[in-house]
Amino acid sequence: MFADLIFYVFAAILLFSGMGVVVARNPIFSVLFLILSFFTCAGLFVLLGAEFLGLLLVLVYVGAIAVMFLFVLMTIDIDFAMLKEGTASYLPVGLLVGGLMVTELVLAAKAGVFSGEMVQQAMPVPGDVQNIVAIGQVLFTDYLAPFQLAGLILLTAMIGAITLTFRRREGVRRQNINKQVLTRREDAVEMKKVKPGQGLV
């Protein structure tokens, strides 16, 4: 009974924070609502027995992505009036997409997708196996090739981003690590004998 009450409280907070992400006028408030929704969603995962997904949600999305969004919004100059200019033109499309998503969720709930019986039938997991152990066994046995492929795709994207943003400019002093390492004391330090009352020229 107490677990059900906590579940409904977290679910209500998640719905409120998700609505706040969409309707907030300030993008910084939207990101803060997004962080709140991530935390409450992680709490729901922990209540449902998926503690690994809950911790992963906090570490990756809250600790990296949401903080990066907040940092970008606070460091760039945003004209909030310009952001709201095209809202009316996109509103019908947004309502249509939202209605389709709600319809899909209702149909999936009526089909029993969220009851957990279909998941147990598709991939039965013994009761004595921990959640993290089960994910590791499935990830590195049945889905090893897609996991490695996803890693290669992310590596390619990282190299591509570095290559596209790297620009060599002329007239800019750059750090020469080999020159710094091979520098001798005689080349970098010069001893001067200063007389009292006089300075260096």
N, C-alpha and C positions, 0 to 999 in steps of 0.2 A: 504493500500500500504506500509506504513512504517512498519507495523507488519510483512508483508511478507518479506520485505528486511531484517529485524532482524532475521527472521526464517532462511533465506538462509545463512546469515552470520554465525549464530550459527551452522547450519548444516555443512558448509564448515570447520569451526574450529573443529567440532567433527570428521569429516572424517580425517582431517590432524593429530589430536592428536591420533586417533585410529591407523592410519598408523605409527605414531611415536612410539607407544607402541610396535609394532611388529618389526620394523626395527632398533630401537635404539641399538647401540652396548653396551652401558653401562646400566645395570639394574636399576641404580638410575635414569637415564634419562627416562627409560621406566615408572617408577613409577610416575615421575613428569608429563609425558604425560598422564598417566592414571588419575591423579588428574585433569588435564585440561579437559579431556574428561568428567569426572564426573560433573564438573562445567557447561560445555556447555550443557550437557544432562539435567541438572537441569533447566537451562534457557529455554530449549525447552519445558520441562514439564510445566513450568510456563506460557509460551506463549500459550500452548494448553489448559490451564485452569485446569491443575492438579497440583495445587500449593503444595498440601500435599506431593505428590510423589517427587516433586523437592526438598522441604525442607528435606524430609527423605533421599534422595540421598546424599545431602550435609552433613547432620548430621551423618549418619551411615557410608557411604562409604568413604567420604573424611575425616571426623573427626575421624574415628576409623580404618577402614580396610586399607586404603591407607597409613595413617600415620604409622600403624603397619608394613606394608611392607617396608616403607622407613627406619624405625628404625631398623628392622632386617637386611636389606641390608647394613646399615651403621655400624652395630656393629659386623658383622661377616666378616671373611677374605675370599673373593671370588676370585678364580682363573678364570679370564675372558677367558683366553685361553682354559681352560678345558671345560668351558661352550659351547664354539663354536665348539668343536671337533665333536659332533654328529649332527650338524645342517644339513649337506649335506644328511645324511642317512634318516632324518625325513622330508626332504623337499617334496618329492613326496606325502607322506601321508597328509602333511599339505595342499598342493595345492589341493588335491582331496577333503578333507573335506571343504576347503574354497569354492571350486567350487560348491559343493552340497549346502552349505548354501546360496550362491548367487543365485543359481537356485531356491531354496525354496522362497527366498525373492521376486524374480521376479514373480514367479507364484502366490504368495499371493497378490502382488500388482495388478496383472492383474485380480484376482478374486474379488478385491474391499475390501480386509480385512482392509487396512489402510485408507479407506475413512471415516470411522466412522459410516456408515449406519448400518453395521452388529452389531456393539456394541450397538447402540441405539435400534435396534430391539431385541437383546438378553436381555438387561437390561435397560429399559427406566427409566430415572431419571428426575423428574420435574425440570423445569428451575429455580425455586426460591430456590432450596435446594443447600446449599454450598457443595463444594467438600468434605471437611472433614466430614461434617454431613452425606453425602451419604455413604462414606466409612465406617463410624462407624455403620450406620444402617444395611448395608449389612453384615459387619464383625461379629457383635454381635447378628444377628438374623438368617440369612440363613446359615452362615458359623461358627457358634459358636463352634460346636463339632470339626471341623478340626483345628480351632484356638487354642482350649484348648489342642488338641492332639499334635500340633506343639510345644506348650509350654512344655508339658511333655517330648517330645523327646529331646528338647534342655536342659532341666534340667537333663535328664538321661545322655546326652553327657557330660555335665559339671561335673557331679559326677564321670563318668567314667574316664575323663581326670585327675581329681584330684587323683583318686585312682591309676591310672597307673603311675603317676609321683611321688607319695609319697613314699619316701624311708627313713627308720629309720636307721641311721648310729650310730655305737658305737664310743665312745670317742669324741663326739662332744657336746660342752656345749649348752644346750637348755634353753630357757626362761621358768621359773617356775612362772606363774602368781600368783598362790595361795601363794607361799612362799613370793613373793614380797608384796602382799597385806597384809599378816599377819605379816610382819616384824615390830618389835617395834623399837622405837628410841634408846633404850639401846643396842639393838643388832647391830645396824648399825652405830652408832656414838660413838666415843671414844674421850674423852676430854684429852688433853695433855697440861701440863704446861711447856712451853719452856723458858729456861733461856736466857737472852741476850747473844749473841755471840756463842750460841750452837745450834746445829740442832737436829733433831730426828734421832735415830738409828733404 
